[in-house]
Amino acid sequence: MQKGRLANIFLVVFIDLLGFGLILPLLPFYAESYGATATLVGLLVAIYALAQFFGAPFLGRLSDRYGRRPVLLISIAGTSFSFLILALAQPIGNALAGVLNAASPNVAILAVMFASRALAGLFGGNLTVAQAYITDVTDASNRAKGLGLIGAAFGLGFILGPAIGGFLSGWGYAMPAYAAAGLAFINLVGVYFLLPESLTPERRALKSGNQRQLVSLSAMWHALNKPLVGPLMHIRLFFGIAVALFQTMFTLWAKDRLGLSAQTTAYILAYVGLLSVIVQAGIVGRLSQRFSDGQLIFWSVVIQAPSLLFWAFTPSVPVLLLVLIPISFSTGVLNTIINTALTRVVPPEEIGGTLGISASLESLSRIISPAMGGWLLGTVGAWAPGVLAAIIMVWEASFAWRNLIKKPAYALSVPGEELQDMAEAVEQRP
């Protein structure tokens, strides 16, 4: 049953990320075709994250209280609708401009794009709920491997999504958005018929008895100040800011620095997806059994710092393909291990909400980074976002050393194999 459920949730995440991958590398080109500047493109990316900042923890708490499956159904339906609006941005924008007697239809079209991305962000908690689902059907010793499936699904989605999106863009940038809406609808049908609920009635009753607010800024502040959770959330936020400078600015960076087209950029992002699959499906689980969460988080940050600096000054595509290897490795390891670590230091009834807060902090990084990165790229130079990201990672390495290596929490300093041995010993006690 556990393997079947993991396979089903893998399929859900894969289809979700496949649709997302269709859109992500082409969105800047789509917006620029209607006159958007680099700064405006950055804000278009940021509006999705701003909405997700509020939506992800809310959906996480709802899934704790009412179950994972109904929340997944709601979020996927909203995602499908948002992609449809994005695909219809031009006709909706033209109609809106006519009603409002606007001088420039392009302004109205861009406004529709912003609205569609905001809606997608509000319902974009699928990944958070999927992570909570996996924690429901795994134990502490194999949770990293289970959560690694999400990373693998993410990678597979980004192997096929950008490549398919680049191909479909030959018929216009709206075509990938139509395809993404259709994939989300297929996902909705799949969840309805194939995915069972992971929360037992007993556990759901326990979570329903929790009288805390579903989501609040005070709850987020409380999580940031917890002795065990706080350092992990800090790393989640600032690592997210640095990586988001790379991810959200990559398409514009490739266009400005290397002169790459939408199709070529999409194929390179497919290569990044392949690297992510290799790391998260074949490496993360093994590493988590041999090394502690604290060690893996620290070394991921250390590897990321020079890698982002090299990315900033990459002179050609062959060099870029090499630089992307350590970036993908460290990002894949940390994104999986940070969530594994969080599930080990909070009570079971708080896992969904805690992962929601983690996703919200990551969304916060994706609010800050696109706006800041778009301005840096447009006014300072294509190299500027990478240099800033590397500086942030140097600071983060120092923080991780002080908080995870010099004074690690016990749950973060024990390799997975030892955790498994301890769990087995407890089970064998009379």
Secondary structure, DSSP 8 states (H G I E B T S, - for coil): -HHHHHHHHHHHHHHHHHHHHHHTTTHHHHHHTTT--HHHHHHHHHHHHHHHHHHHHHHHHHHHHH-HHHHHHHHHHHHHHHHHHHHTHHHHHHHHHHHHT-S-HHHHHHHHHHHHHHHHHHT--HHHHHHHHHHHHS-TTTHHHHHHHHHHHHHHHHHHHHHHHHHHGGG-THHHHHHHHHHHHHHHHHHHHH----S-HHHHHHHHT--S-SS-HHHHHHHHTSTTHHHHHHHHHHHHHHHHHHHHHHHHHHHHHS---HHHHHHHHHHHHHHHHHHHHHTHHHHHHHS-HHHHHHHHHHHHHHHHHHHHT--SHHHHHHHHHHHHHHHHHHHHHHHHHHHHSS-GGGHHHHHHHHHHHHHHHHHHHHHHHHHHHHHT-TTHHHHHHHHHHHHHHHHHIIIIISS--GGGSS-HHHHHHHHHHHHT--
